[in-house]
Amino acid sequence: MTAPLHLPSLSALLAAVLLVLVKAQLQLLPGSCNFDQDSCGYTSDPTYASWAVNNEGRFITADSSFMGEADRAVLVSPEIEILEWSCLRLVYQITGTGSLQVHLRPHGESFDYTLWMADKASDSWLIASIDLRNISRAYQLVMEARPNQGPGNSIAIFEIHIIPGYCLECNFEEHHLCGYSNQWNPNVNWYVGGSLARDPQSNLPDDHTMSNQRGHYMYVDSVYAKRFQEVAKLVSPMTTTAMSGCLSFYYQRNQARGNFFSVFTRDQLGHYEEIWRPEVYATSSWKLVQVDIKAQHPLEVVYEVAFNSPRGGYVALDDITFSPQFCHTETEPTFDPSVANCDFEESLCQYYQERVGGAVWNRVSLRPNIYRIGDHTTGSGSYLMANTRFTSRPGYVGRLHGPYLPGNHKYCLRFYYALHGFRKIDNALALYIYDEKNVAQEKIWTASEGSRDMWTEVEVTYQKPMSTKIVFVSICRNFWDCGLVALDDITVTLGDCSVTTGPLRPPPGHCYFETGDCGYTQEKKSKKGHWLRIKGHTPTSYTGPKGDHTLGVGYFMYIEASHMLHGQLSRLLSPELRGSVGPQCLTFFYHMYGSGTGTLSLLLRRGDSLKERLLWRRQGEQSISWMKATVDYDCSTRHKIIFEAIRGPSIRSDIAVDDIVFKKGPCKDPGDSISYSGFSENFNEIEY
């Protein structure tokens, strides 16, 4: 449980506040607002409900009682041009039930990037610290409040402060202490130290920032410790964007009869990793510490002190700073884990295989057809296949080696695989870690029964102290048990897969359909069918996908043709997009397999107009694979994108879509610029 930090006295607090107000006014950047007199150029988006400045000033609120039928209130900042890294400190409160989100709206883009969100009610003001990365163009901040319907639900913002630097930084002179929090312990806790009001008999030090008694720092003292190993934790704000560099701070330590001082990082799953502990027993003056930190995923920095007795001394902490340059040049990684990435479209990248008895793994491309799946990347590209017609013989082992990656790093490996045939899959595909001497250290994964004839994603986290490489191994012991093994889209990133599911925030406009419909809605009128969100295969045989494109075992949207009549249609509408000057790029994956497949169209509808523009269309059976579509379009006004599926002449007419992505264009990937009908004279053609 997290509790407010305790201050020594009210007079000390007032002194700190007065000092900070003088300093902070000089540091506040454009976009900051205290809502004293007005809203500082922040305006309510007229499309939604309005925010209201409190009559007595000091905060702005979105109250469900005054929102009518609207489900949200959107507050938009004036245009901001801050090119350097800065920190947004937001003081807010959620009363009742609802949520508050903060988005970044770059100039010239149709989409907002979600930076932060909260949905837990509080009976007091809370502070959020949100890193704003250096950006090369102007942007706006968007505060989206969604109080639930009913009385007593509201969202309020007390102040918005934007200051230079990183949110991890703090000299503890500000009254809100930069969003640092104390993990409450009944007996030992971090307190604010310093100020003229302190006990003259105290042996605590002067502040480091100002080198006198007027400044402030944090300290933890053993005087109230009652049990062995009582622990006090000072926790930084959670990082909200990837950052790597040098974390610096000053500390003093009077150990007396014993304390333990350590610094950890803690991720969203609660996993701790120690990054520093002192080498000296005690210090008589402020001592500088510099430690390298790599926050590739959200994490907190935790300053932890444990005592053995009431005479365990104290630890003081001050002036926490961060630099994007590593403290020690030898710490900065001289490698990029993406060297182990490969989609096999052009080559084997840095992967190679043992040439004993001929190649087992071959890079192939499959012309999309109704009999066999194509690659995972686009549906019509290349992938890697083992146990092909050239090597389908008993008694071989196929090993595919990746590049070496340095040790002492946690890696997240992702890849897609598919199996065809195989009476037994015990040895169909396994993943090993090999050391620098080319010796297998550990088997970290093996294929499961559930990935037959469809691409399935695998995530594996591993860490070894030495330099290692990944090796994919496929074994054929008996001709009658062997089949085809396919491999595609290998990626390696730093960090734990469980907390590095892609970027810190999903790309704007991107929908995997894994956790919901992402705001997509259906146009429900008479004689229309419905888009359905399901996982697994569709119920009608010989039509529809066997699994989704994202994971193989996840969710996708589709129309069930057996519930519709020939010619009936279903429409899936995107959330409203603002529009922007310049081209936009839309990519998605579609699945059109079945002898009676109808038509899938992509339409653009401007504002409230009934007129629609056709952007893209496919008709008839296309492939048993998920196929990638890439569409460029321009629209400078509010609009929606419509996925329209029309049922074909038979029940074998299921149509599905997945993995929809909008981004600033133009599209660089040709995608499915070539239209395949699925019916050619070479139904089963594989190109090597």
Disulfide bonds with the S-S distance in Angstrom:
Cys33-Cys40 2.02
Cys87-Cys167 2.06
Cys170-Cys178 2.02
Cys246-Cys327 2.05
Cys342-Cys349 2.10
Cys412-Cys497 2.01
Cys476-Cys482 1.76
Cys511-Cys518 1.98
Cys585-Cys667 1.98
